[in-house]
């Protein structure tokens, strides 16, 4: 019996486990999912929690409900992988043998990369939707602001689904406009990229929304530090550091992969320490029985949960394909759902070259529409819990 160990019980790990068990003859594979958390979090919904449009009860569910039937769930953490020996070392000192290993632990916020950020998030004036427990604080902070300065940071290269960083910005501004306080606020967006979005049409929609709400956009910037004592954020954009005082701050923290990936020799030169795989076949460049997908893999494309829908079938097919010449290829499809108001959303779907790759050939998805907002807020969660995690979509 072929043993497949999957590290990570998130979107990537569970969808792969479900596909393997559904596609392979019963009794031909043994699937083990290694995941320490008893709670499964649907992270995309945290943006709506931070906008006052959802609660944590819609985000977190019991993990045991979604581990596919036929898979063994080990509630342990990984401390090391020994790819030459085909073993995974767990936090209790035990070792797990495998024939094939799927590394899908996701990535985690690394607040220490920005001095002062962790301390700022402990104050009442800063929050982030990239932390399950802090997302409700985002809404409390933004909905209670009536005057002063609000600062939002947006980044793409080292976060999960970076374009989603625009969600708290535009939903907050729309709320302030509707309640009549927007004119009393100064709103800044510090964008850690030279443009609003790598695809020009989507970038144009974002630029128009910036002008509509009177947001001051600072592009090509890099956040250097946060000083919670004076409520200030320091950034640079090619010259001397600049600072902004804030009354409300929403931050997208930089992320990193778990440190055991680098310790195990599975990372390459990627500064985030992600798994060094071929971005098309999802197979490790040096260890052919190691595979990876999702946020923890170096795939040369913008990270997103929606991208896993394209990655998972490729990875599962290639694990069981003995001839590399017949491997399937992942083209880098990814998607960023960007709300431009509290009732309209752009579904930014692009490939690895940042060229549009619309679902079902419908290019209109890249225009702000109420129905795409309704899809992302109400239908997509249903598809996630009932279809995507079960490897059906």
Helices and strands as residue ranges (DSSP letters): E 2-7, H 11-23, E 29-34, E 39-41, G 43-45, H 46-49, G 56-58, E 60-62, G 63-65, E 71-74, E 78-82, E 87-90, E 95-97, E 100-103, E 107-109, G 111-113, H 117-121, E 126-127, H 135-143, E 148-154, G 162-164, H 165-178, G 182-184, E 185-191, H 200-213, E 216-218, E 222-227, E 232-236, E 242-245, E 248-250, E 255-257, H 259-263, E 290-292, G 294-296, H 308-319, G 324-326, E 334-339, E 345-350, G 359-361, G 363-366, H 370-374, I 375-379, H 380-383, I 384-388
